[in-house]
Amino acid sequence: MARKQATTLTEIAEAALVHISAHGFKQSQMSDIAKRIGISAGTLYLYVENKEALLGLASTYLLDRAMLETAPLPLKAVPREKLVVLFTTTAQDRQKWPALKQAIAMKASDAESFKAVGYDLYDLISDNRRAIWFFDRLAFELPEFAAIQLNAMRGRTLKLLTELLAANGQSSIAPDALAIIARSALEILAWSAMHRHADGLGAQPTDSLSEETIRDLAVLAFNGALQAAFKEKPAT
């Protein structure tokens, strides 16, 4: 029974995750999710009591799937503040940035250090891209999630990247401009590691060599963007 329950909840959670990521929470209805997995809305209510419960299911499916084995049905709504804590804690656990923190400590500005940072960040984004898509959509609509994005997720990464660029004091660029460079560099990685999988503009690579090439090119571009902080101003 537990395995059957987990299978069914997984199907519901997967459908909710995909639909909310694409259409947003406010525009998603219980009937949309039921239609995606070929069940009636009435049957769906046997598993989740309302749309807020569906949000909790999709969130915990991303972050802690073990709960699907034993959760009593129908699932009840998870308070938003509890989801905020869950997302914040998970973000802190997953965002280790070993190369970035080492580069800051060493006040590094060399290409090899920047590329090591780039590979770490690329892999972090790639490994968590479905969670990021889902969370970005929630943050766009729901203020409590937007605050996490600013303080515990993307904003925290940008703060550390900006700190790296300012660490050795060699850049003559103003702090606000350093933050823009850091954001541009991070967006290079984000597009290659995450957004290209959903943009629909062309076929995706199908072999590991192609994926490695894209990863390498993204990190080279990331390094180039960061190095812009240390270019000398042209003489006037």
Contacts in CASP RR format, 6 or more apart in sequence:
PFRMAT RR
TARGET T0000
AUTHOR 0000-0000-0000
METHOD contacts of the structure
MODEL  1
MARKQATTLTEIAEAALVHISAHGFKQSQMSDIAKRIGISAGTLYLYVEN
KEALLGLASTYLLDRAMLETAPLPLKAVPREKLVVLFTTTAQDRQKWPAL
KQAIAMKASDAESFKAVGYDLYDLISDNRRAIWFFDRLAFELPEFAAIQL
NAMRGRTLKLLTELLAANGQSSIAPDALAIIARSALEILAWSAMHRHADG
LGAQPTDSLSEETIRDLAVLAFNGALQAAFKEKPAT
2 69 0 8 1.000
2 70 0 8 1.000
3 69 0 8 1.000
5 68 0 8 1.000
5 69 0 8 1.000
5 71 0 8 1.000
5 73 0 8 1.000
6 68 0 8 1.000
6 69 0 8 1.000
8 47 0 8 1.000
9 47 0 8 1.000
9 57 0 8 1.000
9 61 0 8 1.000
9 68 0 8 1.000
9 71 0 8 1.000
9 75 0 8 1.000
10 61 0 8 1.000
10 65 0 8 1.000
10 68 0 8 1.000
11 37 0 8 1.000
12 33 0 8 1.000
12 37 0 8 1.000
12 44 0 8 1.000
12 47 0 8 1.000
12 48 0 8 1.000
12 54 0 8 1.000
12 57 0 8 1.000
13 57 0 8 1.000
13 58 0 8 1.000
13 60 0 8 1.000
13 61 0 8 1.000
13 68 0 8 1.000
14 61 0 8 1.000
15 33 0 8 1.000
15 36 0 8 1.000
15 37 0 8 1.000
16 28 0 8 1.000
16 33 0 8 1.000
16 54 0 8 1.000
16 55 0 8 1.000
16 57 0 8 1.000
16 58 0 8 1.000
16 61 0 8 1.000
17 58 0 8 1.000
17 61 0 8 1.000
17 62 0 8 1.000
17 130 0 8 1.000
17 134 0 8 1.000
18 36 0 8 1.000
19 28 0 8 1.000
19 32 0 8 1.000
19 33 0 8 1.000
19 36 0 8 1.000
20 28 0 8 1.000
20 55 0 8 1.000
20 58 0 8 1.000
20 134 0 8 1.000
20 137 0 8 1.000
20 138 0 8 1.000
21 130 0 8 1.000
21 133 0 8 1.000
21 134 0 8 1.000
21 137 0 8 1.000
22 137 0 8 1.000
23 32 0 8 1.000
24 137 0 8 1.000
24 138 0 8 1.000
24 140 0 8 1.000
24 141 0 8 1.000
25 51 0 8 1.000
25 55 0 8 1.000
25 137 0 8 1.000
25 138 0 8 1.000
25 141 0 8 1.000
25 142 0 8 1.000
26 141 0 8 1.000
28 51 0 8 1.000
28 54 0 8 1.000
29 51 0 8 1.000
30 41 0 8 1.000
30 44 0 8 1.000
30 45 0 8 1.000
30 48 0 8 1.000
30 50 0 8 1.000
30 51 0 8 1.000
30 54 0 8 1.000
31 41 0 8 1.000
33 44 0 8 1.000
33 54 0 8 1.000
34 40 0 8 1.000
34 41 0 8 1.000
34 42 0 8 1.000
34 43 0 8 1.000
34 44 0 8 1.000
45 74 0 8 1.000
46 73 0 8 1.000
46 74 0 8 1.000
47 73 0 8 1.000
47 74 0 8 1.000
47 75 0 8 1.000
48 54 0 8 1.000
48 57 0 8 1.000
48 74 0 8 1.000
48 75 0 8 1.000
49 74 0 8 1.000
49 75 0 8 1.000
49 76 0 8 1.000
49 77 0 8 1.000
50 77 0 8 1.000
52 77 0 8 1.000
52 78 0 8 1.000
53 74 0 8 1.000
53 75 0 8 1.000
53 76 0 8 1.000
53 77 0 8 1.000
53 78 0 8 1.000
55 77 0 8 1.000
55 78 0 8 1.000
55 83 0 8 1.000
56 75 0 8 1.000
56 77 0 8 1.000
56 78 0 8 1.000
56 83 0 8 1.000
57 75 0 8 1.000
58 134 0 8 1.000
59 78 0 8 1.000
59 83 0 8 1.000
59 86 0 8 1.000
59 87 0 8 1.000
59 134 0 8 1.000
60 67 0 8 1.000
60 68 0 8 1.000
60 78 0 8 1.000
60 86 0 8 1.000
61 68 0 8 1.000
62 130 0 8 1.000
62 131 0 8 1.000
62 134 0 8 1.000
63 86 0 8 1.000
63 87 0 8 1.000
63 90 0 8 1.000
63 131 0 8 1.000
64 86 0 8 1.000
80 142 0 8 1.000
80 144 0 8 1.000
81 144 0 8 1.000
84 144 0 8 1.000
84 145 0 8 1.000
84 147 0 8 1.000
84 148 0 8 1.000
87 135 0 8 1.000
87 145 0 8 1.000
87 148 0 8 1.000
87 152 0 8 1.000
88 148 0 8 1.000
88 152 0 8 1.000
91 148 0 8 1.000
91 152 0 8 1.000
91 153 0 8 1.000
91 156 0 8 1.000
92 152 0 8 1.000
94 124 0 8 1.000
94 128 0 8 1.000
95 124 0 8 1.000
95 153 0 8 1.000
95 156 0 8 1.000
95 157 0 8 1.000
97 117 0 8 1.000
97 120 0 8 1.000
97 121 0 8 1.000
97 124 0 8 1.000
97 157 0 8 1.000
97 160 0 8 1.000
98 120 0 8 1.000
99 113 0 8 1.000
99 116 0 8 1.000
99 117 0 8 1.000
99 118 0 8 1.000
99 119 0 8 1.000
99 120 0 8 1.000
100 117 0 8 1.000
100 120 0 8 1.000
100 121 0 8 1.000
100 160 0 8 1.000
100 161 0 8 1.000
100 164 0 8 1.000
101 160 0 8 1.000
102 108 0 8 1.000
102 113 0 8 1.000
102 116 0 8 1.000
103 113 0 8 1.000
103 114 0 8 1.000
103 116 0 8 1.000
103 117 0 8 1.000
103 164 0 8 1.000
103 167 0 8 1.000
104 160 0 8 1.000
104 163 0 8 1.000
104 164 0 8 1.000
104 167 0 8 1.000
106 113 0 8 1.000
107 167 0 8 1.000
107 168 0 8 1.000
107 169 0 8 1.000
108 114 0 8 1.000
108 164 0 8 1.000
108 167 0 8 1.000
108 168 0 8 1.000
109 168 0 8 1.000
109 170 0 8 1.000
109 227 0 8 1.000
109 230 0 8 1.000
111 223 0 8 1.000
111 227 0 8 1.000
114 222 0 8 1.000
114 223 0 8 1.000
114 224 0 8 1.000
114 226 0 8 1.000
114 227 0 8 1.000
115 219 0 8 1.000
115 220 0 8 1.000
115 222 0 8 1.000
115 223 0 8 1.000
117 161 0 8 1.000
117 164 0 8 1.000
117 222 0 8 1.000
118 189 0 8 1.000
118 219 0 8 1.000
118 222 0 8 1.000
118 223 0 8 1.000
119 215 0 8 1.000
119 219 0 8 1.000
121 157 0 8 1.000
121 186 0 8 1.000
121 189 0 8 1.000
121 222 0 8 1.000
122 189 0 8 1.000
122 192 0 8 1.000
122 193 0 8 1.000
122 215 0 8 1.000
122 218 0 8 1.000
122 219 0 8 1.000
122 222 0 8 1.000
123 193 0 8 1.000
125 132 0 8 1.000
125 189 0 8 1.000
125 190 0 8 1.000
125 193 0 8 1.000
125 194 0 8 1.000
126 193 0 8 1.000
126 194 0 8 1.000
126 215 0 8 1.000
129 193 0 8 1.000
129 194 0 8 1.000
129 197 0 8 1.000
132 194 0 8 1.000
133 194 0 8 1.000
133 198 0 8 1.000
135 145 0 8 1.000
135 148 0 8 1.000
135 149 0 8 1.000
135 153 0 8 1.000
136 149 0 8 1.000
138 145 0 8 1.000
139 145 0 8 1.000
139 146 0 8 1.000
139 148 0 8 1.000
139 149 0 8 1.000
140 146 0 8 1.000
149 155 0 8 1.000
154 186 0 8 1.000
157 186 0 8 1.000
158 179 0 8 1.000
158 182 0 8 1.000
158 183 0 8 1.000
158 186 0 8 1.000
161 182 0 8 1.000
161 185 0 8 1.000
161 186 0 8 1.000
161 226 0 8 1.000
162 175 0 8 1.000
162 178 0 8 1.000
162 179 0 8 1.000
162 182 0 8 1.000
164 182 0 8 1.000
164 226 0 8 1.000
165 171 0 8 1.000
165 173 0 8 1.000
165 178 0 8 1.000
165 181 0 8 1.000
165 182 0 8 1.000
165 226 0 8 1.000
165 229 0 8 1.000
166 175 0 8 1.000
166 178 0 8 1.000
170 230 0 8 1.000
171 178 0 8 1.000
171 229 0 8 1.000
171 230 0 8 1.000
172 232 0 8 1.000
172 233 0 8 1.000
173 181 0 8 1.000
173 229 0 8 1.000
178 229 0 8 1.000
181 225 0 8 1.000
181 226 0 8 1.000
181 228 0 8 1.000
181 229 0 8 1.000
182 226 0 8 1.000
184 225 0 8 1.000
185 222 0 8 1.000
185 224 0 8 1.000
185 225 0 8 1.000
185 226 0 8 1.000
186 222 0 8 1.000
188 218 0 8 1.000
188 221 0 8 1.000
188 222 0 8 1.000
188 225 0 8 1.000
189 218 0 8 1.000
189 219 0 8 1.000
189 222 0 8 1.000
191 218 0 8 1.000
192 214 0 8 1.000
192 215 0 8 1.000
192 217 0 8 1.000
192 218 0 8 1.000
193 215 0 8 1.000
193 218 0 8 1.000
196 204 0 8 1.000
196 214 0 8 1.000
197 204 0 8 1.000
205 211 0 8 1.000
205 213 0 8 1.000
205 214 0 8 1.000
END
